[in-house]
């Protein structure tokens, strides 16, 4: 009888071990170590935030093949237009939501929460072939980019520089990058009319690299990805020239062109669509590492900031 009991106990223990192992494997395969989910997530917005969210989507979908989470790039303004009409689950943004966009969201009964993903240093760039620009002051940036009193040649910007035409490249007006530059440099005055604008940062890279008399600006990640052919111009915001680096961007020393990057989540989507909740959880658990990776090149937030936002996400979802 004792032998029979021993055999029975061993059999039960073996079954429990198999069951436990199966549960463990399922946990490891799911979203962020949780359950696997299915469904679709509507994401659009900033081209600056795009590299982070594209990386998030690739990794999340690898773990959750039944989820579709393509990331659109219609610019911060374009993303918010869709978001406030209730057409998106997530709106990526390289600036905070504006008052008029908040009003439209309220009109459309879209409740949302802002989540910060990383820091960016808006980078002013010239070609590697440019051999005369060592730094620029904020006032010199205004001379270059403002329509009112725009410098026609580089000699108009600083004495001793070439008397050659300035070729200016800038993000399109739907871009949060444009909005941020407009606020802190242009002070909401018109940009020069002959500036060549594009929502596609790769077009701007090509434009600047095509001439040693060209200048442009875009997010730090795009400079990092193209630093073999571009130079980031140190900017003097009043305390001496500072180059954009991970350290100067996080500390705010790279002023006034350091800024946070966001995604805005529909509260309704987080509550009602498990895929959106799991995706946002995965984003906050991995955004810092992905943003600061060599392939993307932004600056991560302190770890405690991501933890606070994970708590906020659980609160919204009622977890």
HUCORJO-V429853 format. One record per backbone hydrogen bond with DSSP energy under -1.0 kcal/mol. CO is the residue of the C=O (numbers start at 1). NH is the residue of the N-H. If there is no record, write none. Layout:
co->CO nh->NH
co->CO nh->NH
This chain:
co->1 nh->5
co->2 nh->6
co->3 nh->7
co->4 nh->8
co->5 nh->9
co->6 nh->10
co->7 nh->11
co->8 nh->12
co->9 nh->13
co->10 nh->14
co->11 nh->15
co->12 nh->16
co->13 nh->17
co->14 nh->18
co->15 nh->19
co->16 nh->20
co->17 nh->21
co->18 nh->22
co->19 nh->23
co->20 nh->24
co->21 nh->25
co->22 nh->26
co->23 nh->27
co->24 nh->28
co->25 nh->29
co->26 nh->30
co->30 nh->33
co->31 nh->34
co->35 nh->31
co->39 nh->68
co->42 nh->89
co->42 nh->90
co->43 nh->72
co->44 nh->92
co->45 nh->75
co->49 nh->52
co->49 nh->53
co->50 nh->54
co->51 nh->55
co->52 nh->56
co->53 nh->57
co->54 nh->58
co->55 nh->59
co->56 nh->60
co->57 nh->61
co->58 nh->62
co->59 nh->63
co->60 nh->64
co->64 nh->67
co->66 nh->39
co->68 nh->41
co->75 nh->79
co->76 nh->80
co->77 nh->81
co->78 nh->82
co->79 nh->83
co->80 nh->84
co->82 nh->87
co->83 nh->86
co->89 nh->266
co->90 nh->44
co->91 nh->264
co->92 nh->46
co->93 nh->262
co->98 nh->102
co->99 nh->103
co->100 nh->104
co->101 nh->105
co->102 nh->106
co->103 nh->107
co->104 nh->108
co->105 nh->110
co->106 nh->109
co->111 nh->267
co->113 nh->265
co->115 nh->263
co->118 nh->261
co->119 nh->299
co->120 nh->259
co->123 nh->218
co->124 nh->233
co->125 nh->216
co->126 nh->231
co->127 nh->130
co->136 nh->236
co->137 nh->141
co->138 nh->142
co->139 nh->143
co->140 nh->144
co->141 nh->145
co->142 nh->146
co->143 nh->151
co->145 nh->192
co->147 nh->150
co->152 nh->166
co->153 nh->156
co->154 nh->158
co->158 nh->161
co->162 nh->155
co->162 nh->164
co->164 nh->154
co->167 nh->215
co->168 nh->196
co->170 nh->198
co->172 nh->175
co->174 nh->77
co->175 nh->179
co->176 nh->180
co->177 nh->181
co->178 nh->182
co->179 nh->183
co->180 nh->184
co->181 nh->185
co->181 nh->186
co->182 nh->188
co->190 nh->147
co->192 nh->195
co->196 nh->170
co->198 nh->172
co->200 nh->204
co->201 nh->205
co->202 nh->206
co->203 nh->207
co->204 nh->208
co->205 nh->209
co->208 nh->211
co->211 nh->214
co->213 nh->167
co->215 nh->169
co->216 nh->125
co->218 nh->123
co->219 nh->223
co->220 nh->224
co->221 nh->225
co->223 nh->226
co->226 nh->229
co->229 nh->128
co->231 nh->126
co->234 nh->136
co->235 nh->242
co->236 nh->138
co->242 nh->235
co->245 nh->249
co->246 nh->250
co->247 nh->251
co->248 nh->254
co->253 nh->255
co->257 nh->122
co->259 nh->120
co->261 nh->117
co->262 nh->93
co->263 nh->115
co->264 nh->91
co->265 nh->113
co->266 nh->270
co->267 nh->271
co->268 nh->272
co->269 nh->273
co->273 nh->277
co->274 nh->278
co->275 nh->279
co->276 nh->280
co->277 nh->281
co->278 nh->282
co->279 nh->283
co->280 nh->284
co->281 nh->285
co->282 nh->286
co->283 nh->287
co->286 nh->290
co->287 nh->291
co->288 nh->292
co->290 nh->293
co->291 nh->298
co->293 nh->297
co->299 nh->119
co->302 nh->305
co->302 nh->306
co->303 nh->307
co->304 nh->308
co->305 nh->309
co->306 nh->310
co->307 nh->311
co->308 nh->312
co->309 nh->313
co->310 nh->314
co->311 nh->315
co->312 nh->316
co->313 nh->317
co->314 nh->319
